[in-house]
Amino acid sequence: MKLLRYGAKGKEKPGLLDKDGRIRDLSGVIADIDGETISPKSLARLRKIRPDSLPPVKGNPRLGACIANPQKFIAIGLNYSDHAAESGLQVPKEPVVFTKQVSCLSGPFDDVTIPPGSKKSDWEVELGVIIGTRAKNIRKAEALAHVAGYCVVNDLSEREFQAERSGQWTKGKSYDTFGPVGPWLVTTDEVADPQKLHLWLELNGKRVQDGSTATMVFGVAHIVAYLSEFFTLMPGDIITTGTPPGVGMGMKPPRYLKPGDTMKIVIDGLGEQFQTVVRDK
């Protein structure tokens, strides 16, 4: 299934994408797409519903983040060896873990606002993992059973805040709109292997990132099990798993986002995002 949330910001309703690409209203069945409604039991119930029995949604409504109210938005850094190289850093021996504040969550087609005075805002296409069941001290072999689905994430970053202002990376990763998630949560039954997904990003119509999750240093199962050693993963939590090379910081000379730029972000089978950059006031 492809689950989504549509409507005005803060007033999104749950929906389902049918086989013809039409949005169907799920608000008569569930209150929202969140940690409770993506449990295995709830997803099994939703799979029994015929999409054509659900009311069609008229027009082209705004899409919000595909999961509501996650407790955590966790990110993995330097998880593609060629991206580590372009960053001038060594491939880590263990996953590099940081957080994005959940206030940065944004819809997949919402404008991206860069901070006032920002000169080093950057893009990162990433595979997002959405947890479906509580995971604590689990083994790698059982990790994927705790995943509800996958999505597209643009892990936007302000590099000066991240690397030049001391302290944690979180400061450069959490500005409002720096976490577009969606357009939909694609349940695991539609993703045969999360380590065989093509992902890419276009800046102003030019492809600048083009990679595959096959080249991750640490795969999804490893990441989920690893994180569960340090804190409990809860239903609805988002994990964004790192980016392939081609970010602005790695270009020669570096190229960062400016107002008017556009980004198209795609992962095969998981949908696409499109954002226009504006400067925040």
MIBA-626498 format. One line per 4 residues: number of its first residue (from 1); for each residue z, x, y of N, C-alpha, C. Coordinates in nm, 4 decimals, padded with zeros to 6 digits. Example, Ala and Ser with C-alpha at 12.3 -4.5 7.8 and 13.67 -1.06 7.14 Angstrom:
2
1 = 00.7800,01.3190,-00.5690,00.7800,01.2300,-00.4500,00.7800,01.3200,-00.3300  00.7080,01.2850,-00.2250,00.7140,01.3670,-00.1060,00.7870,01.2900,00.0030
This chain:
281
1 = 00.0000,00.0830,-00.1204,00.0000,00.0000,00.0000,00.0000,00.0864,00.1252  -00.0520,00.0252,00.2301,-00.0461,00.0873,00.3622,00.0364,-00.0052,00.4512  00.1577,00.0392,00.4832,00.2509,-00.0392,00.5629,00.2517,00.0123,00.7059  00.2691,-00.0768,00.8015,00.2591,-00.0389,00.9416,00.3488,-00.1279,01.0263
5 = 00.3589,-00.0903,01.1527,00.4359,-00.1685,01.2495,00.3481,-00.1860,01.3737  00.3354,-00.3103,01.4180,00.2442,-00.3396,01.5281,00.3148,-00.4203,01.6363  00.2637,-00.4064,01.7592,00.3181,-00.4818,01.8705,00.3678,-00.3920,01.9818  00.4186,-00.4535,02.0859,00.4668,-00.3804,02.2025,00.5821,-00.2884,02.1645
9 = 00.5951,-00.1790,02.2371,00.6996,-00.0803,02.2084,00.8372,-00.1464,02.2130  00.9136,-00.1272,02.1074,01.0457,-00.1865,02.0971,01.0462,-00.3273,02.0418  00.9267,-00.3849,02.0223,00.9163,-00.5212,01.9688,00.8191,-00.5272,01.8511  00.8063,-00.4155,01.7803,00.7092,-00.4089,01.6711,00.7460,-00.5035,01.5561
13 = 00.6433,-00.5527,01.4889,00.6591,-00.6355,01.3705,00.6032,-00.5610,01.2489  00.6504,-00.5936,01.1285,00.5977,-00.5276,01.0096,00.4620,-00.5850,00.9688  00.3779,-00.4976,00.9190,00.2460,-00.5406,00.8745,00.1990,-00.4619,00.7549  00.0881,-00.5079,00.7006,00.0249,-00.4454,00.5842,-00.1239,-00.4386,00.6123
17 = -00.1863,-00.3287,00.5763,-00.3309,-00.3134,00.5924,-00.3987,-00.3563,00.4635  -00.4890,-00.4555,00.4711,-00.5553,-00.5012,00.3487,-00.6747,-00.4122,00.3159  -00.7411,-00.4409,00.2056,-00.8491,-00.3535,00.1573,-00.9694,-00.3518,00.2508  -00.9786,-00.4507,00.3401,-01.0890,-00.4563,00.4356,-01.0509,-00.3984,00.5717
21 = -00.9324,-00.3380,00.5784,-00.8894,-00.2754,00.7020,-00.8328,-00.3714,00.8048  -00.7945,-00.4913,00.7618,-00.7346,-00.5882,00.8524,-00.5831,-00.5854,00.8404  -00.5169,-00.6036,00.9529,-00.3710,-00.6077,00.9533,-00.3236,-00.7464,00.9124  -00.2308,-00.7515,00.8198,-00.1684,-00.8762,00.7758,-00.0208,-00.8747,00.8169
25 = 00.0274,-00.9887,00.8640,00.1634,-00.9994,00.9156,00.2638,-01.0118,00.8006  00.3618,-00.9216,00.7988,00.4670,-00.9248,00.6964,00.5991,-00.9790,00.7493  00.6011,-01.0259,00.8745,00.7291,-01.0639,00.9347,00.7922,-01.1862,00.8688  00.7141,-01.2629,00.7930,00.7712,-01.3743,00.7200,00.8339,-01.3327,00.5887
29 = 00.8177,-01.2055,00.5539,00.8680,-01.1534,00.4265,00.9821,-01.0541,00.4473  00.9640,-00.9634,00.5428,01.0655,-00.8631,00.5740,01.0814,-00.8529,00.7251  01.1964,-00.8027,00.7689,01.2239,-00.7937,00.9121,01.1530,-00.6764,00.9772  01.1368,-00.5655,00.9039,01.0759,-00.4452,00.9606,01.0418,-00.3496,00.8469
33 = 00.9685,-00.2440,00.8778,00.9453,-00.1347,00.7834,01.0522,-00.0305,00.8126  01.1545,-00.0276,00.7288,01.2670,00.0626,00.7531,01.3243,00.1100,00.6204  01.4372,00.1814,00.6275,01.4954,00.2379,00.5068,01.5274,00.1357,00.4006  01.5650,00.0171,00.4415,01.5991,-00.0871,00.3445,01.4766,-00.1454,00.2773
37 = 01.3707,-00.1666,00.3534,01.2535,-00.2357,00.2986,01.1539,-00.1432,00.2299  01.1815,-00.0122,00.2280,01.0952,00.0781,00.1506,01.1665,00.1289,00.0254  01.2721,00.0612,-00.0144,01.3379,00.0944,-00.1414,01.2424,00.0614,-00.2553  01.2589,00.1234,-00.3713,01.1709,00.0912,-00.4849,01.1671,-00.0579,-00.5170
41 = 01.2813,-00.1242,-00.5106,01.2874,-00.2673,-00.5407,01.2080,-00.3480,-00.4395  01.2242,-00.3148,-00.3116,01.1527,-00.3870,-00.2069,01.0024,-00.3617,-00.2146  00.9624,-00.2359,-00.2385,00.8190,-00.2056,-00.2493,00.7569,-00.2775,-00.3686  00.8293,-00.2865,-00.4789,00.7792,-00.3585,-00.5958,00.7565,-00.5056,-00.5616
45 = 00.8462,-00.5614,-00.4830,00.8312,-00.7009,-00.4403,00.7082,-00.7172,-00.3514  00.6884,-00.6228,-00.2587,00.5747,-00.6322,-00.1683,00.4419,-00.6175,-00.2429  00.4401,-00.5361,-00.3475,00.3161,-00.5163,-00.4230,00.2717,-00.6430,-00.4944  00.3628,-00.7339,-00.5188,00.3288,-00.8587,-00.5881,00.2658,-00.9622,-00.4954
49 = 00.2717,-00.9358,-00.3649,00.2170,-01.0306,-00.2680,00.0666,-01.0085,-00.2519  -00.0105,-01.1147,-00.2594,-00.1543,-01.1047,-00.2330,-00.1745,-01.0897,-00.0825  -00.2391,-00.9819,-00.0381,-00.2580,-00.9633,00.1059,-00.3271,-01.0812,00.1735  -00.4224,-01.1444,00.1048,-00.4932,-01.2560,00.1685,-00.4070,-01.3810,00.1830
53 = -00.2854,-01.3778,00.1274,-00.1925,-01.4892,00.1471,-00.1095,-01.4716,00.2735  -00.1185,-01.3531,00.3351,-00.0429,-01.3240,00.4559,-00.1266,-01.3557,00.5798  -00.0652,-01.4002,00.6889,-00.1416,-01.4328,00.8097,-00.2122,-01.3094,00.8657  -00.3404,-01.3219,00.9003,-00.4084,-01.2089,00.9646,-00.3614,-01.1931,01.1084
57 = -00.3579,-01.0696,01.1551,-00.3183,-01.0410,01.2927,-00.4448,-01.0325,01.3773  -00.4490,-01.1085,01.4842,-00.5682,-01.1135,01.5681,-00.5763,-00.9928,01.6602  -00.7000,-00.9571,01.6935,-00.7231,-00.8510,01.7910,-00.6917,-00.7130,01.7378  -00.6660,-00.6217,01.8286,-00.6340,-00.4832,01.7968,-00.5017,-00.4457,01.8606
61 = -00.3920,-00.4866,01.7997,-00.2615,-00.4620,01.8608,-00.2246,-00.3144,01.8594  -00.1358,-00.2792,01.9499,-00.0785,-00.1448,01.9473,-00.0065,-00.1232,01.8149  -00.0143,00.0002,01.7623,00.0617,00.0387,01.6443,00.1775,00.1275,01.6853  00.2953,00.0978,01.6332,00.4111,00.1817,01.6568,00.4268,00.2841,01.5462
65 = 00.5311,00.3655,01.5536,00.5637,00.4550,01.4425,00.5755,00.3715,01.3161  00.5280,00.4248,01.2035,00.5176,00.3431,01.0821,00.6506,00.3224,01.0116  00.7577,00.3828,01.0581,00.8910,00.3612,01.0016,00.9877,00.3393,01.1180  01.0766,00.2422,01.1024,01.1714,00.2084,01.2087,01.3077,00.2708,01.1828
69 = 01.3686,00.3175,01.2886,01.5088,00.3601,01.2875,01.5464,00.4619,01.1797  01.4697,00.5687,01.1657,01.5125,00.6717,01.0711,01.6403,00.7381,01.1190  01.7267,00.7748,01.0258,01.8472,00.8485,01.0650,01.8136,00.9904,01.1081  01.7135,01.0493,01.0412,01.6806,01.1901,01.0661,01.5292,01.2099,01.0744
73 = 01.4893,01.3042,01.1585,01.3506,01.3483,01.1695,01.3572,01.5000,01.1525  01.3291,01.5460,01.0316,01.3489,01.6857,00.9929,01.2133,01.7554,00.9883  01.2093,01.8790,01.0308,01.0833,01.9521,01.0325,01.0970,02.0868,00.9625  00.9849,02.1313,00.9071,00.9774,02.2603,00.8380,00.8825,02.3501,00.9162
77 = 00.9288,02.4684,00.9519,00.8480,02.5604,01.0306,00.7825,02.6684,00.9466  00.6704,02.7200,00.9954,00.6015,02.8356,00.9353,00.5737,02.8129,00.7865  00.5270,02.6938,00.7512,00.5095,02.6598,00.6104,00.3669,02.6781,00.5603  00.2813,02.7382,00.6428,00.1481,02.7813,00.5991,00.1403,02.9291,00.6351
81 = 00.1063,03.0133,00.5389,00.1106,03.1579,00.5619,00.0182,03.2007,00.6748  -00.0993,03.1345,00.6868,-00.1929,03.1730,00.7923,-00.1452,03.1272,00.9297  -00.0663,03.0210,00.9354,-00.0059,02.9818,01.0638,00.1045,03.0795,01.1026  00.1826,03.1245,01.0044,00.2857,03.2253,01.0338,00.2207,03.3511,01.0914
85 = 00.1069,03.3885,01.0330,00.0371,03.5082,01.0803,-00.0103,03.4923,01.2241  -00.0680,03.3743,01.2574,-00.1161,03.3561,01.3944,-00.0006,03.3488,01.4942  00.1195,03.3155,01.4433,00.2385,03.3113,01.5281,00.3047,03.4477,01.5400  00.2527,03.5463,01.4638,00.3099,03.6801,01.4666,00.4420,03.6901,01.3933
89 = 00.4634,03.6004,01.2948,00.5894,03.5960,01.2218,00.5648,03.6089,01.0721  00.6657,03.6566,01.0014,00.6537,03.6727,00.8568,00.6704,03.5399,00.7852  00.6086,03.5296,00.6683,00.6274,03.4114,00.5851,00.7741,03.4066,00.5420  00.8431,03.2958,00.5646,00.9865,03.2897,00.5323,01.0131,03.2888,00.3821
93 = 01.1290,03.3433,00.3430,01.1690,03.3426,00.2024,01.2253,03.2074,00.1612  01.2781,03.1337,00.2569,01.3249,02.9970,00.2353,01.2675,02.9103,00.3468  01.2583,02.7792,00.3260,01.2054,02.6933,00.4318,01.2832,02.7072,00.5627  01.2091,02.7148,00.6718,01.2683,02.7146,00.8049,01.2894,02.5687,00.8446
97 = 01.4136,02.5299,00.8688,01.4482,02.3901,00.8924,01.4957,02.3705,01.0363  01.4411,02.2714,01.1032,01.4911,02.2315,01.2346,01.4773,02.0796,01.2455  01.5260,02.0238,01.3541,01.5172,01.8794,01.3708,01.4388,01.8439,01.4964  01.3751,01.7288,01.4892,01.3183,01.6630,01.6058,01.4072,01.5419,01.6332
101 = 01.4480,01.5237,01.7561,01.5314,01.4082,01.7866,01.4505,01.2795,01.7662  01.5146,01.1770,01.7091,01.4400,01.0548,01.6769,01.3895,00.9844,01.8024  01.4438,01.0166,01.9191,01.3949,00.9567,02.0431,01.2529,01.0001,02.0777  01.2008,01.1021,02.0085,01.0638,01.1468,02.0353,00.9599,01.0666,01.9578
105 = 01.0044,00.9779,01.8669,00.9101,00.8999,01.7869,00.8169,00.8193,01.8757  00.6911,00.8126,01.8340,00.5890,00.7485,01.9151,00.4836,00.6864,01.8244  00.4065,00.5946,01.8790,00.2970,00.5361,01.8035,00.1801,00.6318,01.7922  00.0942,00.6127,01.6915,-00.0144,00.7074,01.6651,-00.1239,00.7101,01.7704
109 = -00.1302,00.6069,01.8549,-00.2334,00.6017,01.9583,-00.1734,00.5953,02.0994  -00.0416,00.6109,02.1076,00.0228,00.6145,02.2388,-00.0123,00.7437,02.3122  -00.0094,00.7391,02.4457,-00.0269,00.8617,02.5226,00.0830,00.9616,02.4883  00.0490,01.0888,02.4907,00.1472,01.1965,02.4799,00.1817,01.2422,02.6205
113 = 00.3111,01.2381,02.6539,00.3555,01.2811,02.7861,00.4142,01.4210,02.7764  00.3592,01.5133,02.8537,00.4142,01.6485,02.8541,00.5137,01.6608,02.9690  00.6176,01.7419,02.9513,00.7245,01.7494,03.0519,00.6724,01.7946,03.1886  00.7376,01.7500,03.2962,00.7005,01.7986,03.4302,00.7132,01.9515,03.4344
117 = 00.6116,02.0164,03.4815,00.6157,02.1617,03.4911,00.5826,02.2347,03.3620  00.5607,02.1604,03.2512,00.5296,02.2259,03.1240,00.3957,02.2994,03.1318  00.3948,02.4225,03.0822,00.2714,02.5012,03.0774,00.2325,02.5389,02.9347  00.3184,02.5069,02.8361,00.2927,02.5542,02.7006,00.3138,02.4450,02.5953
121 = 00.2697,02.3238,02.6253,00.2764,02.2167,02.5253,00.1616,02.2337,02.4264  00.1906,02.2103,02.2990,00.0997,02.2474,02.1904,00.0927,02.1353,02.0880  -00.0052,02.1430,02.0002,-00.0329,02.0423,01.8979,-00.0071,02.0987,01.7592  00.0206,02.0110,01.6611,00.0368,02.0541,01.5214,00.0136,01.9345,01.4293
125 = -00.0986,01.9319,01.3572,-00.1197,01.8284,01.2566,-00.0337,01.8599,01.1346  00.0371,01.7592,01.0835,00.1269,01.7828,00.9702,00.1324,01.6617,00.8770  00.1608,01.6897,00.7513,00.1886,01.5856,00.6531,00.3327,01.5400,00.6684  00.3516,01.4100,00.6865,00.4853,01.3537,00.6937,00.5259,01.2931,00.5608
129 = 00.6524,01.3106,00.5247,00.7102,01.2569,00.4014,00.8204,01.1601,00.4417  00.8190,01.0406,00.3860,00.9208,00.9407,00.4194,01.0035,00.9118,00.2946  01.1330,00.9339,00.3071,01.2246,00.9198,00.1942,01.2494,00.7720,00.1640  01.2522,00.7397,00.0334,01.2722,00.6016,-00.0080,01.4069,00.5737,-00.0716
133 = 01.4663,00.6762,-00.1333,01.5979,00.6586,-00.1950,01.6865,00.7782,-00.1622  01.8155,00.7541,-00.1558,01.9136,00.8554,-00.1206,01.8991,00.9778,-00.2115  01.8992,01.0966,-00.1510,01.8803,01.2197,-00.2278,01.9867,01.3217,-00.1884  02.0686,01.3627,-00.2847,02.1738,01.4610,-00.2613,02.1800,01.5550,-00.3809
137 = 02.1646,01.6844,-00.3564,02.1713,01.7857,-00.4620,02.0806,01.7518,-00.5809  01.9564,01.7180,-00.5503,01.8626,01.6817,-00.6566,01.7824,01.8045,-00.6998  01.7204,01.7945,-00.8165,01.6354,01.9010,-00.8692,01.4909,01.8805,-00.8224  01.4166,01.9895,-00.8166,01.2766,01.9821,-00.7749,01.1978,01.8869,-00.8638
141 = 01.2276,01.8849,-00.9933,01.1527,01.8015,-01.0875,01.1669,01.6533,-01.0579  01.2747,01.6135,-00.9926,01.2966,01.4721,-00.9640,01.2734,01.4370,-00.8172  01.2363,01.5351,-00.7366,01.2306,01.5155,-00.5918,01.1297,01.4094,-00.5493  01.0104,01.4108,-00.6055,00.9073,01.3172,-00.5599,00.9427,01.1723,-00.5903
145 = 01.0320,01.1502,-00.6868,01.0762,01.0132,-00.7162,01.1577,00.9550,-00.6025  01.2055,01.0392,-00.5123,01.2843,00.9930,-00.3977,01.1967,00.9667,-00.2746  01.0666,00.9867,-00.2869,00.9744,00.9683,-00.1751,00.9137,00.8285,-00.1812  00.9155,00.7580,-00.0668,00.8531,00.6255,-00.0593,00.7051,00.6359,-00.0256
149 = 00.6706,00.7331,00.0597,00.5312,00.7434,00.1002,00.5070,00.8593,00.1945  00.3835,00.8654,00.2432,00.3381,00.9756,00.3268,00.2692,00.9216,00.4514  00.2598,01.0062,00.5542,00.1968,00.9642,00.6787,00.1466,01.0855,00.7554  00.0733,01.0590,00.8609,00.0261,01.1629,00.9528,00.1317,01.1837,01.0612
153 = 00.1564,01.3101,01.0957,00.2476,01.3443,01.2049,00.1796,01.4462,01.2962  00.1945,01.4281,01.4262,00.1588,01.5321,01.5219,00.2905,01.5914,01.5723  00.3226,01.7112,01.5245,00.4489,01.7760,01.5616,00.4289,01.8517,01.6925  00.4283,01.7781,01.8020,00.4065,01.8397,01.9326,00.5219,01.9314,01.9693
157 = 00.4890,02.0367,02.0438,00.5865,02.1428,02.0726,00.5654,02.1956,02.2136  00.6751,02.2173,02.2855,00.6678,02.2892,02.4131,00.7151,02.4315,02.3833  00.6216,02.5261,02.3793,00.6518,02.6600,02.3281,00.7506,02.7368,02.4167  00.7460,02.7170,02.5464,00.8442,02.7850,02.6315,00.9846,02.7350,02.5972
161 = 01.0001,02.6032,02.5867,01.1296,02.5464,02.5514,01.1732,02.5963,02.4141  01.0764,02.6067,02.3230,01.1058,02.6423,02.1842,01.1460,02.7882,02.1679  01.0722,02.8775,02.2331,01.0864,03.0199,02.2031,01.1424,03.1057,02.3158  01.1388,03.0545,02.4386,01.1758,03.1385,02.5519,01.3021,03.0924,02.6245
165 = 01.3586,02.9804,02.5811,01.4747,02.9255,02.6508,01.6022,02.9422,02.5698  01.5987,03.0261,02.4659,01.7109,03.0591,02.3777,01.7570,02.9392,02.2963  01.8264,02.9692,02.1861,01.8829,02.8626,02.1040,01.7862,02.8064,02.0023  01.8044,02.6813,01.9674,01.7319,02.6185,01.8578,01.5923,02.5718,01.8987
169 = 01.5023,02.5639,01.7983,01.3671,02.5134,01.8220,01.3660,02.3681,01.8670  01.4724,02.2945,01.8331,01.4784,02.1513,01.8624,01.4451,02.1207,02.0081  01.4832,02.2074,02.0995,01.4595,02.1841,02.2419,01.3106,02.1733,02.2737  01.2287,02.2468,02.2007,01.0850,02.2427,02.2262,01.0110,02.1391,02.1468
173 = 01.0817,02.0651,02.0615,01.0162,01.9747,01.9672,01.0472,01.8272,01.9903  01.1306,01.7967,02.0901,01.1901,01.6635,02.0935,01.1658,01.5842,02.2206  01.0750,01.6291,02.3065,01.0486,01.5523,02.4273,00.9937,01.4144,02.3900  01.0205,01.3149,02.4730,00.9689,01.1800,02.4458,00.8186,01.1847,02.4191
177 = 00.7749,01.1161,02.3141,00.6361,01.1064,02.2640,00.5922,01.2285,02.1838  00.6809,01.3248,02.1594,00.6429,01.4451,02.0839,00.6488,01.4228,01.9322  00.6587,01.2969,01.8894,00.6606,01.2684,01.7463,00.5767,01.1479,01.7074  00.4443,01.1494,01.7332,00.3600,01.0397,01.6839,00.3591,01.0369,01.5303
181 = 00.3887,00.9208,01.4729,00.4015,00.9057,01.3283,00.3224,00.7822,01.2856  00.2324,00.7988,01.1904,00.1499,00.6865,01.1447,00.0028,00.7269,01.1463  -00.0902,00.6322,01.1351,-00.0753,00.4910,01.1662,-00.0016,00.4066,01.0627  -00.0038,00.4528,00.9371,00.0668,00.3754,00.8357,00.1420,00.4638,00.7391
185 = 00.2380,00.4029,00.6740,00.3079,00.4654,00.5626,00.2280,00.4318,00.4375  00.1733,00.5337,00.3741,00.0940,00.5140,00.2524,00.1851,00.5409,00.1334  00.2075,00.4392,00.0510,00.3018,00.4535,-00.0590,00.2507,00.5537,-00.1630  00.3438,00.6099,-00.2380,00.3127,00.7221,-00.3265,00.2112,00.6884,-00.4347
189 = 00.2004,00.5623,-00.4727,00.1034,00.5258,-00.5769,-00.0405,00.5453,-00.5304  -00.0623,00.5600,-00.3991,-00.1972,00.5829,-00.3463,-00.2235,00.7302,-00.3147  -00.1252,00.8156,-00.3406,-00.1411,00.9596,-00.3148,-00.1203,01.0323,-00.4471  -00.2308,01.0683,-00.5112,-00.2226,01.1277,-00.6454,-00.1467,01.2593,-00.6441
193 = -00.1685,01.3407,-00.5405,-00.1032,01.4715,-00.5323,-00.0876,01.5094,-00.3858  00.0350,01.5129,-00.3331,00.0519,01.5478,-00.1915,00.0119,01.6907,-00.1580  -00.0118,01.7727,-00.2617,-00.0546,01.9120,-00.2384,-00.2064,01.9280,-00.2477  -00.2787,01.8163,-00.2376,-00.4247,01.8223,-00.2380,-00.4809,01.7325,-00.1285
197 = -00.4286,01.7496,-00.0071,-00.4709,01.6666,00.1048,-00.5337,01.7526,00.2148  -00.6508,01.7117,00.2592,-00.7212,01.7786,00.3684,-00.6669,01.7240,00.5005  -00.6288,01.8126,00.5931,-00.5781,01.7695,00.7228,-00.6437,01.8493,00.8334  -00.6699,01.7836,00.9461,-00.7382,01.8516,01.0550,-00.7091,01.7855,01.1889
201 = -00.7352,01.8613,01.2972,-00.7103,01.8130,01.4326,-00.8256,01.8561,01.5231  -00.8711,01.7620,01.6061,-00.9731,01.7906,01.7062,-00.9111,01.7832,01.8454  -00.9394,01.8813,01.9273,-00.8989,01.8826,02.0675,-01.0239,01.8621,02.1517  -01.0254,01.7518,02.2260,-01.1416,01.7177,02.3096,-01.2717,01.7202,02.2299
205 = -01.2660,01.6716,02.1056,-01.3842,01.6611,02.0209,-01.4193,01.7864,01.9429  -01.3457,01.8950,01.9622,-01.3709,02.0197,01.8896,-01.2621,02.0423,01.7866  -01.3028,02.0660,01.6627,-01.2048,02.0873,01.5568,-01.1383,02.2241,01.5737  -01.0071,02.2228,01.5879,-00.9327,02.3472,01.6073,-00.8387,02.3773,01.4911
209 = -00.7993,02.2755,01.4164,-00.7212,02.2961,01.2952,-00.7956,02.2323,01.1787  -00.7982,02.3008,01.0655,-00.8691,02.2501,00.9478,-00.8062,02.3164,00.8263  -00.7270,02.2420,00.7513,-00.6545,02.3033,00.6407,-00.6314,02.2083,00.5248  -00.5501,02.2522,00.4321,-00.5170,02.1747,00.3135,-00.3708,02.1951,00.2799
213 = -00.3065,02.0892,00.2345,-00.1673,02.1016,00.1919,-00.1547,02.1898,00.0682  -00.2658,02.2234,00.0059,-00.2630,02.3141,-00.1098,-00.2132,02.4528,-00.0706  -00.2247,02.4875,00.0582,-00.1851,02.6222,00.1018,-00.0445,02.6264,00.1611  00.0322,02.5185,00.1439,00.1718,02.5229,00.1880,00.2467,02.6344,00.1156
217 = 00.3363,02.7016,00.1863,00.4236,02.7998,00.1222,00.5211,02.7277,00.0293  00.5817,02.6206,00.0781,00.6745,02.5387,00.0004,00.6187,02.3968,-00.0054  00.5966,02.3470,-00.1270,00.5409,02.2140,-00.1437,00.6420,02.1047,-00.1171  00.5939,01.9803,-00.1189,00.6782,01.8656,-00.0863,00.7996,01.8570,-00.1779
221 = 00.7794,01.8704,-00.3088,00.8915,01.8592,-00.4029,00.9978,01.9654,-00.3746  00.9525,02.0877,-00.3486,01.0461,02.1963,-00.3168,01.1253,02.1633,-00.1908  01.0562,02.1158,-00.0880,01.1213,02.0877,00.0399,01.2270,01.9784,00.0252  01.1910,01.8690,-00.0424,01.2849,01.7572,-00.0570,01.4100,01.8020,-00.1327
225 = 01.3905,01.8730,-00.2434,01.5057,01.9207,-00.3206,01.5882,02.0209,-00.2395  01.5205,02.1096,-00.1703,01.5895,02.2120,-00.0896,01.6771,02.1475,00.0171  01.6215,02.0536,00.0916,01.6978,01.9892,00.1979,01.8185,01.9146,00.1433  01.8043,01.8558,00.0244,01.9135,01.7769,-00.0329,02.0339,01.8625,-00.0708
229 = 02.0150,01.9936,-00.0733,02.1270,02.0846,-00.0992,02.2201,02.0947,00.0204  02.1669,02.0705,00.1404,02.2417,02.0942,00.2632,02.2914,01.9670,00.3301  02.2189,01.8574,00.3107,02.2613,01.7284,00.3651,02.1922,01.6181,00.2854  02.2519,01.5007,00.2891,02.1982,01.3890,00.2124,02.0795,01.3282,00.2859
233 = 01.9684,01.3184,00.2163,01.8513,01.2503,00.2696,01.8674,01.1009,00.2462  01.8431,01.0229,00.3495,01.8639,00.8797,00.3436,01.7309,00.8046,00.3518  01.7246,00.6844,00.2953,01.6017,00.6052,00.3038,01.5558,00.5880,00.4485  01.4288,00.6141,00.4708,01.3714,00.6065,00.6045,01.3637,00.7383,00.6761
237 = 01.4351,00.8402,00.6292,01.4264,00.9722,00.6917,01.2830,01.0253,00.6846  01.2433,01.0953,00.7898,01.1100,01.1556,00.7969,01.1236,01.3062,00.7841  01.0382,01.3655,00.7013,01.0266,01.5117,00.6932,00.8836,01.5476,00.7296  00.8654,01.6328,00.8287,00.7315,01.6801,00.8605,00.7216,01.8254,00.8136
241 = 00.6137,01.8592,00.7457,00.6149,01.9703,00.6500,00.5435,02.0977,00.6940  00.5106,02.1109,00.8204,00.4463,02.2335,00.8664,00.2984,02.2137,00.8942  00.2403,02.3107,00.9641,00.1029,02.2961,01.0124,00.0157,02.4142,00.9716  -00.1134,02.3895,00.9473,-00.2066,02.5002,00.9228,-00.2413,02.5710,01.0534
245 = -00.3162,02.6818,01.0476,-00.3481,02.7566,01.1693,-00.4402,02.6769,01.2613  -00.4469,02.7244,01.3866,-00.5339,02.6616,01.4835,-00.4603,02.5998,01.6001  -00.3302,02.6285,01.6130,-00.2545,02.5757,01.7267,-00.2875,02.6558,01.8520  -00.2561,02.5966,01.9670,-00.2909,02.6615,02.0932,-00.2237,02.7954,02.1130
249 = -00.0997,02.8075,02.0668,-00.0247,02.9321,02.0814,-00.0948,03.0490,02.0135  -00.1690,03.0219,01.9050,-00.2322,03.1287,01.8290,-00.3703,03.1675,01.8774  -00.4239,03.0953,01.9760,-00.5575,03.1271,02.0263,-00.5524,03.2503,02.1160  -00.6649,03.3132,02.1324,-00.6751,03.4321,02.2168,-00.7809,03.4076,02.3236
253 = -00.7411,03.3835,02.4492,-00.6025,03.3689,02.4957,-00.5448,03.2351,02.4530  -00.4119,03.2173,02.4592,-00.3509,03.0893,02.4225,-00.4100,02.9749,02.5057  -00.4160,02.8582,02.4427,-00.4716,02.7399,02.5085,-00.3714,02.6258,02.4883  -00.3169,02.5735,02.5950,-00.2155,02.4698,02.5836,-00.2662,02.3375,02.6420
257 = -00.1940,02.2312,02.6099,-00.2350,02.0966,02.6504,-00.2218,02.0771,02.8011  -00.3166,02.0010,02.8549,-00.3125,01.9658,02.9963,-00.3508,01.8181,03.0095  -00.3128,01.7532,03.1191,-00.3468,01.6123,03.1370,-00.4963,01.5875,03.1211  -00.5282,01.4799,03.0497,-00.6675,01.4451,03.0236,-00.7188,01.4918,02.8896
261 = -00.6505,01.5889,02.8268,-00.6906,01.6317,02.6928,-00.6746,01.5165,02.5937  -00.7571,01.5192,02.4890,-00.7437,01.4210,02.3813,-00.7278,01.4933,02.2487  -00.6534,01.4300,02.1582,-00.6316,01.4835,02.0242,-00.6650,01.3768,01.9201  -00.7434,01.4147,01.8225,-00.7694,01.3312,01.7053,-00.7104,01.4033,01.5851
265 = -00.6222,01.3350,01.5123,-00.5467,01.3974,01.4038,-00.5712,01.3175,01.2770  -00.6144,01.3841,01.1703,-00.6561,01.3136,01.0483,-00.5995,01.3816,00.9247  -00.5515,01.3012,00.8297,-00.5254,01.3480,00.6934,-00.5990,01.2531,00.6010  -00.6847,01.3072,00.5154,-00.7661,01.2231,00.4278,-00.6780,01.1294,00.3459
269 = -00.7108,01.0016,00.3499,-00.6379,00.9011,00.2751,-00.5169,00.8447,00.3456  -00.4725,00.9115,00.4528,-00.3522,00.8676,00.5237,-00.3817,00.8123,00.6625  -00.5071,00.8187,00.7045,-00.5433,00.7625,00.8335,-00.5546,00.8662,00.9429  -00.5735,00.8176,01.0655,-00.5930,00.9077,01.1785,-00.5169,00.8594,01.3010
273 = -00.4882,00.9544,01.3888,-00.4254,00.9278,01.5171,-00.5216,00.9705,01.6288  -00.4987,00.9155,01.7473,-00.5737,00.9595,01.8649,-00.4826,00.9458,01.9869  -00.4671,01.0538,02.0608,-00.3783,01.0529,02.1769,-00.4452,01.1172,02.2979  -00.4110,01.0645,02.4133,-00.4509,01.1228,02.5404,-00.3263,01.1815,02.6054
277 = -00.3425,01.2989,02.6657,-00.2292,01.3692,02.7258,-00.2158,01.3303,02.8725  -00.0924,01.2957,02.9110,-00.0607,01.2707,03.0517,00.0637,01.3523,03.0861  00.0845,01.3778,03.2142,00.2056,01.4497,03.2549,00.3130,01.3505,03.2939  00.4322,01.3715,03.2426,00.5435,01.2833,03.2750,00.5858,01.3046,03.4195
281 = 00.6427,01.2006,03.4779,00.6855,01.2083,03.6167,00.8251,01.2669,03.6284
